[in-house]
Amino acid sequence: MTTADPHGLTGAYALHALHDDERAAFERHLAACDTCEREVAEFTATAGRLALASTVHTRPDMRERVLRRVASVRQVPPGAVPLERMRGGVRRVRGPARWALAASVAAAAAFGGTAVWQYERAQDAHSQAARVQRHAEDLAGVLAAPDARSRSARVAGGAGTLVVSASRDRAVFVASEMARPPRGRVYQLWFADGGKMRSAGLMDPARGSQAVLMQGAVDGASGVGITVEPEGGSKQPTSTPVALLGVPT
């Protein structure tokens, strides 16, 4: 992407969507532009909030299509909020030192790369942000639920933890340093329900550490399985599970 106006690149810069030469040129401009510095700080803070989102895979040409559309759009200048206040605006979360809250923080760290994909996918920034926020709240709600129960196991060279909240009837799978699946394959999560397997979503094949809000209700499921499937997933498992975890009670 190229543009005659570097002021239009603040969002792309904050989301690490510029090529090396574009980034270097923009950083030279940024050093002398207070307005762009404020915009970058605000976009970076927003990207941090959007990081609590599930990974969405996009078409290879999505980046160029989105950047072409926004190239002529100038962001509304931000309010003159002191940078010191932005940098010091993070508050510590206080409360009981529960495992679920620690897992929530770990999950947030694992999601670092997902915000860019969500941003590129968006056709309406406001509605997209609302969906991302709801997803983040649902995931964090399971991890921090008072009745959250967990079960861990070794999975694909790493570790996996299943967190279940009966009151919310939802589950989260937290992976830590799992080996990446073979090229063209993905890990797929399944609920074992009444002798049948129902899909509970796909994991990001590019990330060994991540947290996935599993799709569907937990009620009725006796366990969770993880299989290696073709890219895009399968309607039913096509391989032997790499891990099976009982639903914690």
Secondary structure, 3 states (H helix, E strand, C coil): CCCCCHHHHHHHHHCCCCCHHHHHHHHHHHCCCHHHHHHHHHHHHHHHHHCCCCCCCCCCCHHHHHHHHHCCCCCCCCCCCCHHHHHCCCCCCCCCCCHHHHHHHHHHHHCCCHHHHHHHHCCCHHHHHHHHHHHHHHHHHHHHCCCCEEEEEEECCEEEEEEEECCCCEEEEEEECCCCCCCCEEEEEEEEECCEEEEEEECCCCCCCEEEECCCCCCCEEEEEEEEEECCCCCCCCCCCCEEEECCC
